[in-house]
Amino acid sequence: MEGFDVKAALDALVAFLGQNYLLLLLGLVALIVFRRTGVFARVRGALEKAFIDNWQLTLLASTGVALSLASAYTTWDGLRNFTRAPLLSLAISFGIQGVMLIVAWLIGESFAVGMNQRAADGRRARLPDAVIGMLLGITLVGLIFYWVLQHYDAITLSNAAGFRADFAKVGEIGLYFLIGLVLIAIIGFGSRRGGDISTSYAQSVRLIVKNAVLWVMFLSSMAASVFFSFDAHFNAIFPAEAPTRAA
């Protein structure tokens, strides 16, 4: 008697679920709606309580799960073109989408909590600290301006030709740079009294840096999901010769 092929059975199960997922979903919804006792009745009661008590949060969670499932399907469809193993692709897709969903929720929670936090005291900055900050800011602006001029070949500094400048480009880049600085100054000083704009942006940057690990995890998972989803859509849209040339 030959041994039972677990992998073949699981692959067949995944194929069956992929072909009949709509019928299975409708059956699950019918059990939740019409079942009076048991697990499905308790699930229905929990859903009713969630939508009555906090329907906004429940709807947000539901849309997040629905988008994760849709993204997981396209990720799995593109990933199996590389692994040639539907079960392995399903496990990887589930891991990617699970990490994205949980980390995105944690990032949103960090913003919801962190944006409401303010400094414990309202003491103003000391004069030496303000002067050092001003000098560092001027130095940073000057270095960025010099890098932009070099990047767009407005100025050239070399041993052979020495220093050369294209004053037309310098004037154009300087104008754009000054427009950006004035815009930042308007946002910063215009909200100096209440701090509604500048403080919010500074707080957001601080939270992003503080939770940099979460952002790295989210962006890495998102890049993997986008890559394999693009491959799935690419194979569906373009003829077979195009994916072969791309490969």
C-alpha positions as CSV (number, residue, x, y, z in Angstrom):
1,M,0.0,0.0,0.0
2,E,1.5,3.3,-1.0
3,G,1.9,6.1,1.6
4,F,-0.5,8.9,1.8
5,D,0.7,12.0,-0.1
6,V,0.0,14.8,2.3
7,K,1.3,17.5,0.0
8,A,-0.9,16.4,-2.9
9,A,-3.9,16.3,-0.6
10,L,-3.3,19.8,0.7
11,D,-2.7,21.1,-2.8
12,A,-6.0,19.6,-3.9
13,L,-7.7,21.2,-0.9
14,V,-6.2,24.6,-1.7
15,A,-7.3,24.2,-5.4
16,F,-10.8,23.3,-4.2
17,L,-11.0,26.3,-1.9
18,G,-9.8,28.6,-4.7
19,Q,-12.5,27.3,-7.1
20,N,-15.4,27.3,-4.6
21,Y,-14.6,30.1,-2.2
22,L,-17.8,32.1,-3.0
23,L,-20.1,29.1,-2.2
24,L,-18.1,28.4,1.0
25,L,-18.3,32.0,2.0
26,L,-22.1,32.2,1.4
27,G,-22.5,29.0,3.4
28,L,-20.6,30.4,6.3
29,V,-22.7,33.6,6.2
30,A,-25.9,31.5,6.2
31,L,-24.7,29.5,9.2
32,I,-23.9,32.7,11.1
33,V,-27.2,34.4,10.3
34,F,-29.6,31.5,10.7
35,R,-28.0,29.3,13.4
36,R,-29.7,29.7,16.7
37,T,-27.3,27.8,19.0
38,G,-23.6,26.9,19.0
39,V,-20.5,28.6,17.9
40,F,-22.0,30.4,14.9
41,A,-24.8,31.9,17.1
42,R,-22.1,33.3,19.5
43,V,-20.2,34.7,16.5
44,R,-23.4,36.4,15.3
45,G,-24.0,37.8,18.8
46,A,-20.4,39.2,19.0
47,L,-20.8,40.8,15.6
48,E,-24.1,42.4,16.5
49,K,-22.6,43.7,19.7
50,A,-19.5,45.1,17.9
51,F,-21.6,46.9,15.3
52,I,-24.0,48.3,17.9
53,D,-21.3,49.5,20.4
54,N,-18.6,50.8,18.1
55,W,-19.6,50.4,14.4
56,Q,-16.8,52.7,13.1
57,L,-14.0,50.6,14.6
58,T,-15.7,47.4,13.5
59,L,-16.2,48.6,10.0
60,L,-12.5,49.8,9.9
61,A,-11.3,46.4,11.1
62,S,-13.6,44.6,8.6
63,T,-12.3,46.6,5.6
64,G,-8.7,46.0,6.8
65,V,-9.3,42.2,6.9
66,A,-11.1,42.3,3.5
67,L,-8.2,44.2,1.9
68,S,-5.7,41.9,3.5
69,L,-7.6,38.9,2.0
70,A,-7.7,40.4,-1.4
71,S,-4.0,41.3,-1.3
72,A,-3.2,37.8,0.1
73,Y,-4.9,36.2,-2.9
74,T,-2.9,38.3,-5.5
75,T,0.3,37.7,-3.5
76,W,-0.3,34.0,-3.5
77,D,-1.1,34.0,-7.2
78,G,2.1,35.7,-8.0
79,L,4.2,33.9,-5.5
80,R,3.3,30.4,-6.8
81,N,4.8,31.4,-10.2
82,F,8.2,31.4,-8.4
83,T,7.9,28.6,-5.9
84,R,5.7,26.2,-8.0
85,A,4.2,25.1,-4.6
86,P,0.7,26.4,-3.9
87,L,0.9,25.4,-0.2
88,L,4.2,27.1,0.5
89,S,3.0,30.2,-1.4
90,L,-0.2,30.2,0.8
91,A,1.9,30.0,4.0
92,I,4.2,32.9,2.9
93,S,1.3,35.0,1.7
94,F,-0.5,34.5,5.0
95,G,2.6,35.5,6.9
96,I,3.2,38.6,4.8
97,Q,-0.4,39.8,5.1
98,G,-0.6,39.0,8.8
99,V,2.5,41.1,9.5
100,M,1.2,43.9,7.4
101,L,-2.2,43.9,9.1
102,I,-0.9,43.8,12.7
103,V,1.9,46.3,12.1
104,A,-0.4,48.7,10.4
105,W,-2.8,48.5,13.3
106,L,0.1,49.1,15.8
107,I,1.3,52.1,13.7
108,G,-2.2,53.6,13.8
109,E,-2.4,53.0,17.5
110,S,0.9,54.6,18.1
111,F,-0.3,57.7,16.2
112,A,-3.6,57.7,18.1
113,V,-1.8,57.6,21.5
114,G,1.3,59.7,20.6
115,M,-0.4,62.6,19.0
116,N,-2.3,63.3,22.2
117,Q,0.8,63.5,24.3
118,R,2.4,66.8,25.1
119,A,5.4,67.9,27.0
120,A,5.1,67.7,30.8
121,D,6.2,71.3,31.3
122,G,5.8,74.4,29.3
123,R,9.3,75.9,29.9
124,R,10.8,77.9,27.0
125,A,14.0,76.9,25.4
126,R,17.2,78.5,26.9
127,L,19.1,81.1,24.8
128,P,22.2,78.9,24.2
129,D,20.0,76.0,23.0
130,A,18.1,78.3,20.7
131,V,21.3,79.7,19.2
132,I,22.8,76.3,18.7
133,G,19.6,75.1,17.1
134,M,19.5,78.1,14.8
135,L,23.2,77.6,13.7
136,L,22.6,73.9,13.1
137,G,19.5,74.7,11.0
138,I,21.3,77.3,8.9
139,T,24.2,74.8,8.4
140,L,21.8,72.1,7.3
141,V,20.0,74.4,4.9
142,G,23.3,75.6,3.4
143,L,24.6,72.0,2.9
144,I,21.3,70.9,1.2
145,F,21.4,74.0,-1.0
146,Y,25.0,73.2,-2.0
147,W,24.1,69.6,-2.7
148,V,21.2,70.6,-4.9
149,L,23.4,73.0,-6.9
150,Q,25.9,70.3,-7.5
151,H,23.3,67.7,-8.3
152,Y,21.8,69.8,-11.1
153,D,25.2,71.0,-12.4
154,A,24.6,74.6,-11.4
155,I,28.1,74.7,-10.0
156,T,31.1,72.6,-10.7
157,L,34.2,72.3,-8.5
158,S,37.1,70.2,-9.8
159,N,40.9,70.2,-9.8
160,A,41.1,70.7,-13.6
161,A,38.5,73.3,-14.3
162,G,38.4,74.9,-10.8
163,F,35.1,76.5,-9.8
164,R,32.5,77.2,-12.5
165,A,28.9,78.3,-12.0
166,D,25.9,78.5,-14.3
167,F,24.3,81.6,-12.9
168,A,21.0,81.0,-14.7
169,K,20.6,77.6,-13.1
170,V,21.8,79.0,-9.7
171,G,19.1,81.7,-9.9
172,E,16.4,79.3,-10.8
173,I,17.3,76.8,-8.2
174,G,17.7,79.5,-5.6
175,L,14.2,80.9,-6.3
176,Y,12.6,77.4,-5.8
177,F,14.7,76.9,-2.7
178,L,13.6,80.3,-1.2
179,I,10.0,79.5,-2.1
180,G,10.3,76.3,-0.1
181,L,11.9,78.0,2.9
182,V,9.3,80.8,3.0
183,L,6.5,78.2,2.9
184,I,8.1,76.3,5.8
185,A,8.5,79.6,7.7
186,I,4.9,80.5,7.1
187,I,3.8,77.1,8.5
188,G,6.2,77.3,11.4
189,F,5.8,80.9,12.5
190,G,2.1,81.2,11.5
191,S,1.2,78.4,14.0
192,R,3.8,79.5,16.7
193,R,1.1,80.6,19.1
194,G,-1.0,77.5,19.1
195,G,1.3,75.1,17.4
196,D,-1.5,73.4,15.5
197,I,0.4,72.7,12.3
198,S,4.2,72.7,13.1
199,T,3.8,70.8,16.3
200,S,1.7,68.1,14.7
201,Y,4.2,67.5,11.9
202,A,7.1,67.5,14.4
203,Q,5.2,65.0,16.6
204,S,4.5,62.8,13.6
205,V,8.1,62.7,12.6
206,R,9.1,61.9,16.2
207,L,6.6,59.0,16.3
208,I,7.8,57.6,13.0
209,V,11.4,57.7,14.2
210,K,10.4,56.2,17.6
211,N,8.6,53.3,15.9
212,A,11.1,52.9,13.0
213,V,11.1,49.1,13.5
214,L,7.4,48.9,12.9
215,W,7.8,51.0,9.7
216,V,10.6,48.8,8.4
217,M,8.6,45.7,9.0
218,F,5.5,47.2,7.3
219,L,7.4,48.6,4.3
220,S,9.4,45.3,3.8
221,S,6.2,43.3,3.9
222,M,4.4,45.8,1.6
223,A,7.3,45.7,-0.9
224,A,7.1,41.8,-1.1
225,S,3.3,41.9,-1.4
226,V,3.4,44.6,-4.2
227,F,6.1,42.7,-6.1
228,F,4.3,39.4,-6.2
229,S,0.8,41.0,-6.7
230,F,2.3,42.9,-9.7
231,D,3.6,39.6,-11.1
232,A,0.1,38.1,-10.8
233,H,-1.6,41.0,-12.5
234,F,1.2,41.2,-15.1
235,N,0.6,37.5,-16.1
236,A,-3.2,38.1,-16.3
237,I,-3.0,41.3,-18.4
238,F,-0.2,40.7,-20.8
239,P,0.2,37.7,-23.2
240,A,2.4,34.8,-22.3
241,E,5.3,36.1,-24.4
242,A,5.7,39.2,-22.2
243,P,6.2,37.4,-18.9
244,T,8.7,35.1,-20.6
245,R,10.7,38.1,-21.8
246,A,10.5,39.8,-18.4
247,A,11.7,36.6,-16.7
